[in-house]
Amino acid sequence: MQEKYIVVHPGVSEQKREYPTKEWINIIHHIRDTVDLPMIISGSASELKLAQDLASATGTLSLAGQLTFAEFIALIDSAATVVSVNTATIHIAAAMQTPVVVLYASTNPQHTPWQVASRVFYFPVDPALQSRNEVIRYVNGIMPTPQWPTAEEVAEAVQALLVDQAKLI
């Protein structure tokens, strides 16, 4: 039986969805302290510096920029869980039924993962980067302003998803 692992995907295509590097480092350390599984940092070639910075700061393996799209999908499919910002990685994980913990920029709250085990943590977005779409602005205006999730909360969510998945086996 192949050993499971956790995929951490920190990169984004839009600045408004960026999660602070310092907080990623805290999250990776807290996951390592609470979960006994190896972690792999993923990302595209354009996200290589971020992935290398995180790998260097945490002693974690980075595969950023090294995988074909098919290999990336296989990596996500075989993972115990994926921790990522709201990006295509989460949609791939959902399609593969890989549990996800999402650090979700409060931009389009209606686009959260469907039909997959998940925990979603919203975080605030600088008003200058928020959508200009009137409907999205209205939805965001009636929702409470999210607080930054703590590294402990994210690690606990990973642990809870892993426990829930173990019960299904």
Solvent accessible surface area in square Angstrom, and as a share of the most:
residue,aa,sasa,rsa
1,M,227,1.02
2,Q,112,0.50
3,E,118,0.53
4,K,82,0.35
5,Y,25,0.09
6,I,0,0.00
7,V,0,0.00
8,V,0,0.00
9,H,13,0.06
10,P,4,0.02
11,G,2,0.02
12,V,29,0.16
13,S,98,0.63
14,E,76,0.34
15,Q,120,0.54
16,K,44,0.19
17,R,31,0.11
18,E,98,0.44
19,Y,10,0.04
20,P,56,0.35
21,T,54,0.31
22,K,144,0.61
23,E,47,0.21
24,W,0,0.00
25,I,43,0.22
26,N,52,0.27
27,I,2,0.01
28,I,0,0.00
29,H,72,0.32
30,H,55,0.24
31,I,1,0.00
32,R,98,0.36
33,D,113,0.59
34,T,58,0.34
35,V,13,0.08
36,D,143,0.74
37,L,46,0.23
38,P,63,0.39
39,M,12,0.05
40,I,20,0.10
41,I,0,0.00
42,S,1,0.01
43,G,14,0.13
44,S,55,0.35
45,A,72,0.56
46,S,108,0.70
47,E,28,0.13
48,L,65,0.32
49,K,143,0.60
50,L,48,0.24
51,A,1,0.00
52,Q,97,0.43
53,D,60,0.31
54,L,0,0.00
55,A,16,0.12
56,S,99,0.64
57,A,49,0.38
58,T,9,0.05
59,G,69,0.66
60,T,11,0.06
61,L,103,0.51
62,S,18,0.11
63,L,35,0.18
64,A,0,0.00
65,G,41,0.39
66,Q,118,0.52
67,L,58,0.29
68,T,81,0.47
69,F,138,0.57
70,A,74,0.58
71,E,84,0.38
72,F,27,0.11
73,I,49,0.25
74,A,56,0.44
75,L,18,0.09
76,I,0,0.00
77,D,66,0.34
78,S,32,0.21
79,A,5,0.04
80,A,14,0.10
81,T,0,0.00
82,V,0,0.00
83,V,0,0.00
84,S,0,0.00
85,V,0,0.00
86,N,18,0.09
87,T,21,0.12
88,A,66,0.51
89,T,4,0.02
90,I,5,0.03
91,H,107,0.48
92,I,26,0.13
93,A,0,0.00
94,A,16,0.12
95,A,82,0.63
96,M,69,0.31
97,Q,113,0.50
98,T,4,0.02
99,P,10,0.06
100,V,0,0.00
101,V,0,0.00
102,V,0,0.00
103,L,0,0.00
104,Y,5,0.02
105,A,0,0.00
106,S,15,0.10
107,T,5,0.03
108,N,35,0.18
109,P,15,0.09
110,Q,91,0.40
111,H,83,0.37
112,T,30,0.17
113,P,19,0.12
114,W,177,0.62
115,Q,168,0.75
116,V,19,0.11
117,A,39,0.30
118,S,32,0.21
119,R,84,0.30
120,V,47,0.27
121,F,42,0.18
122,Y,62,0.24
123,F,3,0.01
124,P,36,0.22
125,V,11,0.06
126,D,82,0.42
127,P,98,0.61
128,A,74,0.57
129,L,63,0.31
130,Q,45,0.20
131,S,20,0.13
132,R,152,0.56
133,N,76,0.39
134,E,146,0.65
135,V,107,0.62
136,I,23,0.12
137,R,96,0.35
138,Y,145,0.55
139,V,47,0.27
140,N,31,0.16
141,G,64,0.62
142,I,113,0.57
143,M,72,0.32
144,P,114,0.72
145,T,102,0.59
146,P,30,0.19
147,Q,143,0.64
148,W,113,0.40
149,P,10,0.06
150,T,63,0.37
151,A,8,0.06
152,E,86,0.38
153,E,75,0.34
154,V,0,0.00
155,A,1,0.01
156,E,104,0.47
157,A,6,0.05
158,V,0,0.00
159,Q,74,0.33
160,A,37,0.29
161,L,1,0.00
162,L,30,0.15
163,V,74,0.43
164,D,53,0.27
165,Q,49,0.22
166,A,64,0.49
167,K,150,0.64
168,L,138,0.68
169,I,178,0.90
